[in-house]
Amino acid sequence: MNLQSQGVVRPASYLFSRALIFVLLTAPAAYSQQQKKTLTPQSQAVIEANDRIAQLAVATSLKQADVTIGSGDLLAVEVFDVAELSRDVRVNETGFISLPLMPTKVRADGLTPFQLQDKLAELLQTNGLVSAPQVSVSIKERNSQPITVIGSVKSPMVIQATHLTTLLQALSQAGGISEDGGNVVIVTRPTAKAPNTDDPDVARMLAEPQSFTINLSDLLEVGDSRFNIPLQGGDVVSVPHAGIIYVVGAVNHPGGFVMQNDRDRMTTLKMLSLAGGTLGTAKTKSAVILRKNTERGQRDEIPVDLNKVMNLKSPDVTLQASDILFVPDSAGKRALRRTGDIAVSLTTGIAIVAAGKF
């Protein structure tokens, strides 16, 4: 009897062990699939954009020889078979370095390591110090002006680049764009040197920082290398926050919708779609767009007949960042007539949703 019991228990135990192993092996995969399912379209779009940034950043990596030397950088200078001239030297504030036996200081600021080593080799030979010099120059520490990445990026940071850094590489090092990031990148570049002119107006114009605005779609989707500009010391890379358009009133899902794709025209029909459409009690003929008027410090009321727009009898209306599309019902319309700011109060506490791509 005891043997028969063991014969029954062993297969049951065996099956249980197999089932347990199966669960343990499949649970991570199932959890991963569940995680993917919970991602919103907006989150998925941001992940794909950041993956694209990382891929392009690796593809456009540049060699150290392309970097230019700046003041404060620490250079490793090696002259083959001449130990007296091989040493680490710091570029001074004026952009020069000093080497023993050299009659004058050597300007390094603005040169690449290859250019500087050719220049040193020429000077060593010209001054009769080395008959056939073989010089190697590399940057050990880069302490010239850093590159700053701020705004809607995952990890705002200051980059001390040891090699020429492109816009894509800087964005990749900062972790990519955030979910509330807009569709442009602004690079602000300070003036390197004081302009040499006697005209004060020209001097002031030349002394102002330069600003470059680059569309992310041109950078990531078109793949044109012209937009992946090389960055310089002192550059500030900023990803502005995307604008928000509010849809409130007689709609199924009122909320604020982030203009993730600023290049796309955000219109009343697109916003109504994101808001889940209108309620049965909505007065679509009497909708109003409330738009900020910076000059007067209040919001202007722009009437829009959504009924005609939805029936293609009137052109769709383009919305701007911070616009409030108010779709009234009977009570809501009367309240709006009493105070034009009723829709502003309705936006308090509503959900902010990313519009994503259309």
Secondary structure, DSSP 8 states (H G I E B T S, - for coil): -HHHHHHHHHHHHHHHHHHHHHHHHHHHHHHHHHHHHHS-HHHHHHHHHHHHHHHHHHHT---GGG----TT-EEEEEETT-GGG-EEEE--TTSEE--TT-SS-EE-TT--HHHHHHHHHHHHHHTTS-SS--EEEEEEE--SS-EEEEESBSS-EEE--SS--BHHHHHHHTTSB-TTB-SEEEEEE--SS----S-HHHHHHHHS-EEEEEEHHIIIII--GGGS-B--TT-EEEE-B--EEEEEESBSS-EEEE-S-TTS--BHHHHHHHTT-B-TT--GGGEEEEEEETTTTEEEEEEE-HHHHHTTSS---B--TT-EEEE--HHHHHHHHH-TTHHHHHTTT--EEE----
